[in-house]
Structures are given as structure tokens and as C-alpha cells.
């Protein structure tokens, strides 16, 4: 997971991203996203993942309303 996050962060920085902020999944290929999710499922239980995704959706909805 750390290696995939490092790759995404470097792409983010190469694209001119703010080094004080973290990259997100849009800087991963679809294959990398799927691998990251598989690894996350091995580390985190289903309820933790559901809560994380619910919170992320809520934040995205708030952002799109602005």
C-alpha cells in the first residue's frame, strides 16, 4: 500500500501538485486502485471500509454543492 501511495504522490507532484497536500486515488491507474483496494480489504474490515466510503461520499456531495 505504501509503495502504491508513493507512486501516486510522485505523479501528483510531477503534475504540479502542492507538496504540502496529499495525493488522491485519481493519480493511480485503475489496476493500481484495484490492487490498493485488495490490500486495504486485507487490513481493514468491511464495516471500516463502508464507513470510510460513506464519509468520502458525503464530503464529495458537500464539495459539489459549493
N, C-alpha and C positions, 0 to 999 in steps of 0.2 A: 504494500500500500504506500509506503514511504517513497519507494522508487517511482511509482506512477505519479504521485503528488509532486515529486521533484521535477519530473519531465513536464508536467502541466505548468508548473510555476515558471520554468525556464521559457516555455513557449509564451506565457503571459508577459514576461519581462521582455522577450525578444520583440513582441508586438507593441512595446511601448507602455506596458502596464506600470502602475505605481508600485515601486518596491516596498512601500510601507503597507500595502494591502495584499491579501492572499488571492491566488488564482481560484477559479472555479472549474466545474466539470466541462465547460464549453471549450476548454483548452486541451481536452482529451479526445482521442479518436473514439468511435463507437466501440471498437474492440477493447480499448483501454478502459472505457467506462464499464463495460460488462465484466471485465476481469476485476476491477476495483469493487464492483458490487458483490461478486462472488466471494472475494476475500472479506469484505465487510460482513457478509452473512455468516462467515465462519467465526467472526469475532463478536458480533452483536446479535442479540436475539431479535425475533420478529417484532415484538412489541416496541423495542427501542427504535428499530428502523421505521416502523409505522409512525411513531411519534415524531421522529425527525422529518419524515416526508410531509406529514401534516403541517408541521411548523413551517417548513420551507414553502409549501403551497400558500399558506396564509401570508407569509412575507411577500411572495410574488404577487398575490392579489392586491396587497396594500400598495406595492410599488406601481402596479399597472393602473391604479386608481388616481395616482398623482398627476 
